[in-house]
């Protein structure tokens, strides 16, 4: 899978996340770092919306700013998640295509679990009507 990744601050956590994506066999096609969070969200969102990436992962201190910025791009459904079950639900029930992660409180283990759940989960076909209402 092609993953657009972006962070407004390169940290050991973000390095670990990119390395984990690659170890899982994903191609990191956009690697935005050390840009202001609005740019990070926009660039990753555009990569997903334009089909350059299948999904996106964005990070900032709280995860809120990049999720707001990514959601400004048409066709993006960014979800700020704090654990694997929330990330799984964001895909299953909302067809989220961008995972937003806060750098402040997320450990490398939790980040890996979230990314794996987000990328391994498909939308629930029974939710298609509800998901379409968001568009």
N, C-alpha and C positions, 0 to 999 in steps of 0.2 A: 504494500500500500504506500502511496505517496503522501507524506506528511509535511505540512508547512508548520514550522516551529518559530516562535518569536518570544523574546523577553526584553524588557526594558533595562534589565540588569543581569549581566552574566555572573553566575554564582556557581559554586560546586554542585548545587542542586540542579541547575539548568544544564550544566555539563553532563551530569549523571542521566538526566532525562533524555538528552540527545543520544548519548551512548546507548542507553537502554532501547530506544527506538531502533537504532541500527542493529543492535544485538538480536532484536526480535525479527529482523529481516525487512524492516521498513526503510524506504528511501526518504531521507530528509531533503526535500526539494527547495525549501525556502528556510533560511536560517537567519532571521533578523535578530540582532542583539545590540544592546546599548543605544537604542533609539528611544525617543520619548514614547510613553505607553500609547498615545493616540495613533502614532505611526505604526507601532507594532501590531495593534489590533486591526488597523486598516490594511496593512500589507498582507498579513496572514489571511484576513477575511477575503480580500480580493483574490488571493491565490486559490482559496477553496471555491469561491463563487465562480471564478473563471475556468475551473476545471484543471488548474495546474497542480492541485493537490486534492486528494480524496477527502482528507480531514485536516484539521488544524489543532495546534496546541499553543496557547498564549499564556504568558506569565507576567505578573508585576507584583509589587509588594503585597497587595491584598487580593489581587485577581479581579477586582471590581472594574477598574479603569479599562483594562484590556478587553474585558467582556463587553462593556458598554461600547467601546470603539469598534470592536469586531461586529457587533450587532447593528451598527449603522450601515454596514455593507449589505445590499440587497441579496437575499438568498442565504445569508448566514444565520445560523441559530447557535449562538455561543452560550454555553452553560458553565457557570462558576460552580465547581465541585470541590468537596473537601474529603471525600472518601470514595472507595471503589463502588459501593452500592449506589451512591448518588450519581456517579458517572455512568454506571450501567443503566439506571433509570432515565437519565437524560437522553441516552440513545434509544432505549426501548419505548418510552412514552412520548418523547418530544422530537425524536430524530435530530438531535443536536449534531452539528457537524464540526464544531470547534469546542474544545475543552479549555476552560480557563482555570488557572491554578494560581493560588496565592503563595508567594515565596516566604512569607513571614512565619507561618506555622506548619508548612508541609515538610515532612521528612522524606528522604529518598525512597524509603520503603513504601510509604503511602502514595507517593507520586507514581512509582512504578505500578502499583496495584491499580491506581486510577486510570493510567494510560492503557494498561492491558485490558481492563474492563471496557473502557470507552471504545477501543479499537476492535474488540472481539464481539461486541453486541450489535445486533441488527434491530431496526425498529419493529415493533409488534404490528403485524398486519391489521389487527383489530383496532388499532389506534389511527389508521390512515385517515379516516374522516376528520377526527379531532385535530390531527397534525396539519391537515390541509387548511383548516380554519385559520391557522396562524398566518399563512401566506396572504 
